[in-house]
Amino acid sequence: MAHVRSVSMGVWVDVGARDESEHQSGLSHFIEHMIFKGTARRSAYQIAKEFDAIGGHTNAFTSMENTCYHAKVMDSHLTTMVEILSDIFLNSAFDPQEVERERPVILQEIGMVEDSPEEFLHVLAGRNYWGDHPLGRSILGSREHIAAYSADTIREFFHRFYHPERIIVAVAGNVEHERIVELIGPSFATIHNGQPLPERTVPQVQPKNQTHKRRLEQVHLCLTAPGISITDPRRFAFSLLNAILGGNMSSRLFQEIREKRGLAYSVYSFMMSHVDTGMFGVYAGVSAANVSQTMDLIRQGLERLIQAPVSAEELRDAKEYTKGNLLLSDEGVDNQMVRIAQNDIHFGRFVPLDDVVKKIEAVQAEEIQSLARALFQPEQSAWTLLGPVKEKRTRRVSIPSEHSGRS
């Protein structure tokens, strides 16, 4: 990207929370924190100071299936960025004293999520939908596990699973590929092979309606239903379905629930896709008096997708919205870095954006209706509610089947 003055680099590991056993829950995220806590050459303070000294930004994130350690600097500081990021990834000390300092930070992070009803509801809804499968656990782990992990446990997990077959270095910005290879080659060539990860299993979901009582101002509700995998050919129709139902401010649910009826400040649909499965969801935060009405409107929104194809105007607008998001985000070096890494992980090649746009353009209204019929089945869906709600409010919670009338 010769027109920019920045470079974004990410060291990706194809290991995440779903690859942990129950007694390892939260280790990938703990490692994410510890990577920045010192190497043989640099203390945690020196790592932060050296990045600040070049005006750079560095961070990391852990997902269900990946972990990424990334940084962004001006192109003139490329060499320094690569050297620091390589050092902290390859040579982290996992010092016991630093582990003890970071442990309460992660416990506070768990508490912060639990103090945010919307965030915590998503954790509860995922647990309800995926059940005992690793996808149903919190990426952060539990307090009990975090309190018990030693430096040796963290170090052993890192060296066991973070090996070459699962590592991708993705770089985007004002940089040449050959230069990156020269900079990272010698240091990353020192990584030894580890042990194979346990095979990922596809969950058998059997969600049930759940109510979690808490003294809050609002009731936070989430409907979960099946989704599709990240490589499913129907993913383009899935994105458009999401945009039409609740993915933006002109979507059906936003207009019906917020704009027309004023029932919620926040209402949206969302999708989560993994390598072999997925989940679709709808969230809203409403007063306790409006729970049943809001749930009915969400059900009716899903039923409408099942029973009739979307209009030509809605389909056109959803396509333009989706393409716009893709093309605008593609101009940023961070988003480019993420995209090329995910392309490699999931497809083994770079997928030109023009190919994606063509697939979006080719989606027909009937494909969206067919996908809605396949996904929104009563026995595969469930509600999760958090707040001051009575059990009787969840007595009618099913999604209408393909041939039924409105409930």
C-alpha positions as CSV (number, residue, x, y, z in Angstrom):
1,M,0.0,0.0,0.0
2,A,2.5,2.6,-1.3
3,H,0.1,5.5,-0.7
4,V,0.2,5.2,3.1
5,R,2.9,6.1,5.6
6,S,2.2,3.3,8.0
7,V,2.8,-0.5,8.4
8,S,0.7,-2.9,10.4
9,M,2.1,-6.3,11.4
10,G,0.3,-9.2,13.1
11,V,1.7,-12.5,14.4
12,W,-1.2,-14.8,14.2
13,V,-1.5,-18.2,15.9
14,D,-4.3,-20.6,14.8
15,V,-5.0,-21.5,18.4
16,G,-7.8,-20.1,20.5
17,A,-10.2,-20.7,23.4
18,R,-11.9,-23.7,21.7
19,D,-8.6,-25.6,21.6
20,E,-8.3,-25.6,25.4
21,S,-9.5,-28.4,27.5
22,E,-11.7,-27.6,30.5
23,H,-8.7,-27.4,32.9
24,Q,-6.9,-25.2,30.4
25,S,-9.7,-22.7,30.0
26,G,-8.4,-19.1,29.7
27,L,-4.8,-20.0,29.0
28,S,-4.7,-18.5,25.5
29,H,-6.0,-15.3,26.8
30,F,-3.5,-15.4,29.8
31,I,-0.7,-15.8,27.3
32,E,-1.9,-12.8,25.4
33,H,-1.4,-10.7,28.5
34,M,2.0,-12.3,29.4
35,I,3.5,-11.8,25.9
36,F,4.0,-8.1,26.8
37,K,5.4,-8.7,30.3
38,G,9.1,-9.1,29.5
39,T,11.7,-11.0,27.7
40,A,15.4,-11.8,28.5
41,R,16.3,-8.4,26.9
42,R,13.3,-6.2,27.8
43,S,11.2,-5.6,30.8
44,A,7.5,-4.9,30.5
45,Y,8.2,-1.2,31.0
46,Q,10.9,-1.2,28.3
47,I,8.5,-2.9,25.8
48,A,5.9,-0.2,26.4
49,K,8.5,2.6,26.4
50,E,10.1,1.5,23.1
51,F,6.8,1.3,21.3
52,D,5.8,4.7,22.7
53,A,9.1,6.2,21.6
54,I,8.4,5.5,18.0
55,G,4.8,6.6,18.1
56,G,3.6,3.0,17.6
57,H,0.5,1.1,18.8
58,T,0.6,-2.5,19.9
59,N,-2.0,-4.8,21.3
60,A,-3.3,-8.4,21.1
61,F,-6.6,-10.2,21.0
62,T,-7.8,-13.8,21.6
63,S,-10.8,-15.3,19.9
64,M,-12.3,-18.8,19.9
65,E,-10.0,-20.0,17.2
66,N,-7.1,-17.5,16.8
67,T,-4.7,-15.3,18.8
68,C,-3.1,-12.3,17.3
69,Y,-0.2,-10.1,18.5
70,H,-0.1,-6.9,16.4
71,A,1.5,-3.5,16.1
72,K,1.3,-0.4,13.8
73,V,4.0,2.2,13.2
74,M,5.2,4.7,10.7
75,D,7.0,3.0,7.8
76,S,10.3,4.6,8.9
77,H,10.1,2.5,12.1
78,L,9.5,-0.9,10.4
79,T,12.7,-2.5,11.5
80,T,12.2,-1.5,15.1
81,M,8.6,-2.7,15.2
82,V,9.6,-6.1,13.7
83,E,12.4,-6.5,16.1
84,I,10.3,-5.7,19.2
85,L,7.3,-7.8,18.2
86,S,9.5,-10.7,17.2
87,D,11.3,-10.6,20.6
88,I,8.2,-10.5,22.7
89,F,6.5,-13.3,20.8
90,L,9.6,-15.6,20.6
91,N,11.3,-14.8,23.8
92,S,8.7,-14.0,26.5
93,A,10.0,-14.9,29.9
94,F,6.7,-15.8,31.6
95,D,8.3,-14.7,34.8
96,P,6.5,-16.0,37.9
97,Q,6.5,-12.5,39.5
98,E,4.9,-11.0,36.4
99,V,2.3,-13.8,36.4
100,E,1.3,-12.8,39.9
101,R,1.1,-9.1,38.9
102,E,-1.0,-9.9,35.9
103,R,-3.4,-12.4,37.5
104,P,-5.5,-9.8,39.3
105,V,-5.7,-7.7,36.1
106,I,-7.4,-10.6,34.3
107,L,-9.7,-11.2,37.3
108,Q,-10.6,-7.5,37.0
109,E,-11.3,-8.0,33.3
110,I,-13.7,-10.9,34.1
111,G,-15.4,-8.6,36.6
112,M,-15.6,-5.8,34.1
113,V,-17.5,-8.1,31.7
114,E,-19.9,-9.3,34.4
115,D,-20.5,-5.6,35.3
116,S,-21.6,-4.9,31.7
117,P,-25.0,-6.5,31.3
118,E,-24.9,-6.5,27.5
119,E,-21.4,-8.1,27.4
120,F,-22.3,-10.5,30.1
121,L,-25.5,-11.5,28.3
122,H,-23.5,-12.5,25.3
123,V,-21.3,-14.8,27.4
124,L,-24.4,-16.3,29.0
125,A,-26.1,-16.7,25.6
126,G,-23.1,-18.4,24.1
127,R,-22.9,-20.8,27.1
128,N,-26.6,-21.5,26.7
129,Y,-26.3,-22.2,23.0
130,W,-23.1,-24.2,22.8
131,G,-23.6,-26.0,26.1
132,D,-20.5,-27.8,27.5
133,H,-18.6,-27.5,24.2
134,P,-15.5,-25.3,24.4
135,L,-17.3,-22.7,22.2
136,G,-19.6,-22.2,25.2
137,R,-16.9,-21.1,27.6
138,S,-15.7,-17.6,28.2
139,I,-12.5,-16.7,26.3
140,L,-11.3,-15.2,29.6
141,G,-11.6,-18.4,31.6
142,S,-13.1,-18.7,35.0
143,R,-11.9,-17.1,38.2
144,E,-11.0,-20.5,39.7
145,H,-8.8,-21.4,36.7
146,I,-7.1,-18.0,36.5
147,A,-6.3,-18.1,40.2
148,A,-4.7,-21.5,39.8
149,Y,-2.4,-21.2,36.8
150,S,1.3,-21.1,37.4
151,A,4.1,-19.6,35.2
152,D,5.1,-23.2,34.3
153,T,1.6,-24.1,33.2
154,I,1.4,-21.0,31.0
155,R,4.8,-21.5,29.5
156,E,4.2,-25.2,28.8
157,F,0.9,-24.4,27.0
158,F,2.7,-21.8,24.9
159,H,5.6,-24.0,23.8
160,R,3.4,-27.0,23.3
161,F,1.0,-25.4,20.9
162,Y,2.5,-22.2,19.4
163,H,4.5,-23.9,16.6
164,P,5.3,-23.1,12.9
165,E,2.3,-24.9,11.3
166,R,0.0,-22.6,13.2
167,I,1.8,-19.3,12.9
168,I,1.2,-16.7,10.2
169,V,3.0,-13.3,10.0
170,A,0.8,-10.9,8.2
171,V,1.9,-7.4,7.2
172,A,0.2,-4.6,5.3
173,G,1.2,-1.0,4.5
174,N,4.0,0.8,2.8
175,V,6.4,-2.2,2.8
176,E,7.9,-4.7,0.4
177,H,7.3,-8.5,1.0
178,E,11.0,-9.3,0.5
179,R,12.0,-6.9,3.2
180,I,9.7,-8.5,5.7
181,V,11.1,-11.9,4.9
182,E,14.6,-10.6,5.5
183,L,13.6,-9.1,8.9
184,I,11.6,-12.0,10.3
185,G,13.3,-15.0,8.7
186,P,16.3,-15.5,11.0
187,S,14.4,-15.1,14.3
188,F,11.2,-17.0,13.4
189,A,13.3,-19.9,11.9
190,T,14.3,-20.8,15.5
191,I,10.8,-22.0,16.4
192,H,10.6,-25.7,17.0
193,N,7.7,-27.9,16.2
194,G,5.3,-28.6,19.0
195,Q,2.6,-31.2,19.6
196,P,-0.5,-31.4,17.5
197,L,-3.6,-29.8,18.9
198,P,-6.6,-31.9,19.8
199,E,-9.0,-32.2,16.9
200,R,-11.7,-29.6,16.9
201,T,-15.2,-31.2,17.4
202,V,-18.5,-29.9,16.0
203,P,-20.9,-29.1,18.9
204,Q,-24.3,-30.7,19.0
205,V,-26.4,-27.8,20.2
206,Q,-29.5,-28.3,22.3
207,P,-30.2,-24.8,23.6
208,K,-32.9,-24.1,26.2
209,N,-34.6,-20.9,27.3
210,Q,-32.8,-19.4,30.3
211,T,-33.5,-16.5,32.6
212,H,-30.8,-15.0,34.8
213,K,-32.3,-12.7,37.4
214,R,-30.4,-9.6,38.3
215,R,-31.4,-6.2,39.7
216,L,-31.0,-4.0,36.7
217,E,-32.8,-1.2,35.0
218,Q,-33.4,-3.1,31.8
219,V,-34.0,-6.7,30.8
220,H,-31.3,-7.7,28.3
221,L,-32.5,-10.5,25.9
222,C,-30.8,-12.5,23.3
223,L,-32.2,-15.0,20.8
224,T,-29.7,-17.5,19.5
225,A,-30.2,-19.7,16.4
226,P,-27.9,-21.7,14.1
227,G,-25.4,-20.0,11.9
228,I,-23.0,-21.2,9.2
229,S,-19.2,-21.8,9.1
230,I,-16.9,-19.1,7.9
231,T,-16.2,-21.0,4.6
232,D,-19.8,-21.9,3.8
233,P,-20.7,-20.9,0.3
234,R,-23.9,-19.3,1.7
235,R,-21.9,-16.8,3.8
236,F,-22.6,-14.0,1.3
237,A,-26.3,-14.5,1.7
238,F,-25.8,-14.8,5.4
239,S,-24.2,-11.4,5.6
240,L,-27.1,-9.8,3.6
241,L,-29.7,-11.5,5.8
242,N,-28.0,-10.1,8.9
243,A,-27.9,-6.6,7.3
244,I,-31.6,-6.7,6.4
245,L,-32.8,-8.1,9.7
246,G,-30.9,-6.1,12.2
247,G,-27.4,-5.2,11.0
248,N,-27.8,-1.4,10.6
249,M,-30.0,1.6,11.4
250,S,-32.3,1.0,8.4
251,S,-32.8,-2.7,9.2
252,R,-36.2,-4.2,9.9
253,L,-35.7,-4.8,13.6
254,F,-34.1,-1.4,14.3
255,Q,-36.8,0.4,12.5
256,E,-39.7,-1.6,14.0
257,I,-38.5,-1.9,17.6
258,R,-36.6,1.4,18.1
259,E,-37.8,3.9,15.6
260,K,-41.5,3.0,15.3
261,R,-42.2,1.8,18.8
262,G,-39.5,3.2,21.0
263,L,-39.0,0.0,22.9
264,A,-35.2,-0.2,22.9
265,Y,-32.2,2.1,22.6
266,S,-30.0,-0.8,21.4
267,V,-31.3,-3.6,19.2
268,Y,-29.4,-5.5,16.6
269,S,-28.7,-8.9,15.0
270,F,-25.3,-10.5,14.8
271,M,-23.5,-13.5,13.4
272,M,-20.6,-15.6,14.6
273,S,-18.9,-18.0,12.2
274,H,-16.2,-20.6,13.0
275,V,-14.3,-23.1,10.9
276,D,-17.0,-25.7,11.2
277,T,-20.1,-24.1,12.6
278,G,-21.8,-20.8,13.5
279,M,-24.4,-19.0,15.5
280,F,-26.9,-16.2,14.6
281,G,-28.3,-13.9,17.3
282,V,-30.5,-11.0,18.0
283,Y,-30.0,-8.7,21.0
284,A,-32.2,-6.0,22.6
285,G,-32.2,-4.1,25.9
286,V,-35.7,-3.1,27.0
287,S,-37.8,-2.3,30.1
288,A,-39.3,-5.2,32.0
289,A,-42.8,-4.2,30.8
290,N,-41.8,-4.5,27.2
291,V,-40.1,-7.9,27.2
292,S,-42.9,-10.0,25.7
293,Q,-43.8,-7.4,23.1
294,T,-40.1,-7.2,22.0
295,M,-39.7,-10.9,21.8
296,D,-42.9,-11.2,19.7
297,L,-41.5,-8.5,17.3
298,I,-38.2,-10.4,16.9
299,R,-40.0,-13.6,16.3
300,Q,-42.2,-11.9,13.7
301,G,-39.1,-10.5,12.0
302,L,-37.7,-14.0,11.6
303,E,-41.0,-15.4,10.4
304,R,-41.2,-12.7,7.8
305,L,-37.8,-13.7,6.4
306,I,-39.0,-17.3,6.3
307,Q,-42.3,-16.7,4.6
308,A,-41.5,-14.2,1.8
309,P,-38.4,-13.1,-0.2
310,V,-36.9,-9.8,0.7
311,S,-37.9,-6.9,-1.7
312,A,-35.6,-5.9,-4.6
313,E,-35.0,-2.5,-2.8
314,E,-34.0,-4.1,0.5
315,L,-31.7,-6.5,-1.3
316,R,-30.1,-3.7,-3.3
317,D,-29.6,-1.6,-0.2
318,A,-28.1,-4.5,1.8
319,K,-25.7,-5.2,-1.0
320,E,-24.5,-1.6,-1.2
321,Y,-24.2,-1.4,2.6
322,T,-22.1,-4.7,2.8
323,K,-19.9,-3.7,-0.1
324,G,-19.4,-0.3,1.3
325,N,-18.2,-1.7,4.7
326,L,-15.8,-4.0,2.9
327,L,-14.3,-1.5,0.6
328,L,-14.0,1.3,3.1
329,S,-12.4,-0.9,5.7
330,D,-10.0,-2.3,3.1
331,E,-8.3,1.1,2.9
332,G,-6.9,0.8,6.4
333,V,-3.7,-1.1,7.0
334,D,-4.9,-2.8,10.1
335,N,-7.9,-4.2,8.3
336,Q,-5.8,-5.3,5.4
337,M,-3.5,-7.1,7.8
338,V,-6.4,-8.9,9.4
339,R,-7.9,-9.8,6.1
340,I,-4.8,-11.4,4.5
341,A,-4.2,-13.4,7.6
342,Q,-7.8,-14.7,7.8
343,N,-7.7,-15.5,4.1
344,D,-4.7,-17.6,4.6
345,I,-6.0,-19.4,7.7
346,H,-9.4,-20.2,6.2
347,F,-8.8,-20.5,2.5
348,G,-5.1,-21.1,2.2
349,R,-4.8,-18.2,-0.3
350,F,-5.4,-14.5,-0.8
351,V,-9.0,-13.8,-1.9
352,P,-9.2,-10.7,-4.0
353,L,-11.9,-8.2,-2.8
354,D,-13.3,-8.0,-6.3
355,D,-14.2,-11.7,-6.0
356,V,-16.0,-11.1,-2.8
357,V,-17.9,-8.2,-4.2
358,K,-19.0,-10.3,-7.2
359,K,-20.3,-13.0,-4.9
360,I,-22.3,-10.4,-2.9
361,E,-23.8,-9.0,-6.1
362,A,-24.8,-12.5,-7.2
363,V,-27.0,-13.3,-4.2
364,Q,-30.7,-13.6,-5.0
365,A,-33.7,-12.9,-2.7
366,E,-34.7,-16.6,-2.8
367,E,-31.3,-17.6,-1.4
368,I,-31.8,-15.5,1.7
369,Q,-35.3,-16.9,2.2
370,S,-34.0,-20.5,1.8
371,L,-31.2,-19.8,4.3
372,A,-33.7,-18.3,6.8
373,R,-35.8,-21.5,6.5
374,A,-32.8,-23.7,7.1
375,L,-31.5,-21.8,10.1
376,F,-34.6,-20.5,12.0
377,Q,-36.1,-23.8,13.3
378,P,-37.8,-23.9,16.7
379,E,-35.9,-26.8,18.1
380,Q,-32.6,-25.2,17.3
381,S,-33.2,-21.7,18.9
382,A,-33.4,-20.3,22.4
383,W,-33.7,-17.2,24.4
384,T,-31.4,-16.0,27.1
385,L,-32.6,-13.2,29.4
386,L,-30.7,-11.2,32.0
387,G,-32.3,-8.7,34.4
388,P,-35.6,-8.2,36.4
389,V,-37.8,-10.6,34.4
390,K,-40.4,-13.0,35.6
391,E,-40.4,-16.6,34.3
392,K,-43.8,-16.2,32.8
393,R,-42.6,-13.7,30.3
394,T,-40.6,-16.4,28.5
395,R,-43.6,-18.8,28.2
396,R,-43.9,-18.2,24.4
397,V,-40.4,-18.2,23.0
398,S,-40.3,-20.4,20.0
399,I,-39.6,-19.3,16.4
400,P,-42.5,-20.1,14.1
401,S,-41.7,-23.0,11.8
402,E,-41.7,-22.6,8.1
403,H,-45.4,-23.5,7.7
404,S,-46.9,-22.0,10.8
405,G,-48.7,-18.8,11.3
406,R,-47.7,-16.1,13.8
407,S,-47.6,-17.2,17.4
